[in-house]
Amino acid sequence: MLYTAAYVMNQKSKHKEAAWKLISYLSGKEGMKAWAKGGASLPSRKSVLAELGYIDNSLYLPFIQGATSATIWQAGINLPAIKTHFNNQFLSALLGKQSLQIALQKAQKSVNQEIQAAEY
């Protein structure tokens, strides 16, 4: 799954110039590098990926390579369950307590069980 962030400006904003300046910074190379340094999200600019060394990092490489075939993450009635189960398992994998493959299998199984139990 692919989850993205979007920046928007209210049409009725009284501070359109300042809002546009912030949006331009956050989506530009320097701003993207600033928020991506923490490693919680990957930058969409290939130059920033390379500069931060994510392309050469075995932890991030599968996510970078998978972006071309990812499904866009969309909101829906099951999103909270999906997010909770996958986040819990990813954290465990990132901490080295289980492999990513096992984490994905566990998350898929547990979220499917919860969704099936909630169907009426």
N, C-alpha and C positions, 0 to 999 in steps of 0.2 A: 504494500500500500504506500501511497505517496501522499504526504500531507504538506500543504504549502501555506505560507502566510501571505496576506495581501494588505496593502496599505491603501486607505481611501481617505478622501477629503469630503466633508459634508458640503453639499451644494450651497447651503446657506451660511457657511462659515464666515465669521467676521475677520478671520485671520488666514485667508487663502494663501497669501505669499509665504507666511511662516509655515503653514501646513505643507505647502509644496516644497519648501526648503528641507523640511524634516523628511518627507517622503523621498526626495532626491538623494539625501544623505544615506538613509537606511537602505535604499536599493542600489546605491552606488558602491564602488569597490571598497572605499575606506569604511563606510558604515557597515557594509556586509561583513567585512573582516572583523570589525569590532564586536558584533554580536555573535559571530560564528566561532570566535576564539575559544569560547567555553566548551565547545564540542557537543552541545546539546542539540544542535541543528546543523545541517550542512548548507553551505552557501550555494546558490544557484549559478554563480559565476565560476566558470572553469578556472579563470586566472586566480581567483581567491582560494579555490580548492587546492590548486598547486602551491600557491604561496604559503598556505598554512600547513602544507605537507600531508593533507588528508589523502591525496592520491597514492602516496607511498605507505600509508598506514593500513595494516591488515585488518584493523577493526572497522574502518570506514569503507574500505574498498568494495565489499559486497553491496553496500547501500548505494554507492556511486554507480557501480556497474548495473545494478538493478533498476536504476531510475528510468532507463529507456523502455523497460517492459512493465513498469509499475502501474497499478490501478489507483486512480485518484481517490483519496480518502474523502468520503462524503458524510454529511450529517444524516442521521436517521434515528429511528426509535431504538436501534440496537447499538448505536455508537458508544454510549457510556459503558456498556458491557464489554464491547470489543476493546475499547481503549484501556479499561482497567486490567483485563486479563493479559493483553499483550504488553502493556507497560510493566506489570509485575514480573512477567517472564523475561522480558528484555533486561530488566535490572539485574535479575539473577544471572543471566548469561554474561552481562558486562562485568559483573563481579567475579566471574570465573567459577561459579557454583554449578553450572551446567553448560553444555554446548548450545550454540545458537539453534541448531537443528532440533534438539530436544525441547528447547524453550518454545520454539514455534509450534511444535507438535502439541505440547501441553496447553499452550494458549488457545490453539484452534479447538482442541477437544473440550476444554472447560467453557469457552465462550459458546460453542455450539450447544452444549448441555444447558447452559443458562437460557439461551434463546429458545430452545425447544420447550423448556419448562415454562416459559412465559407465554407461549403461544396459546391462544384460546379459540 
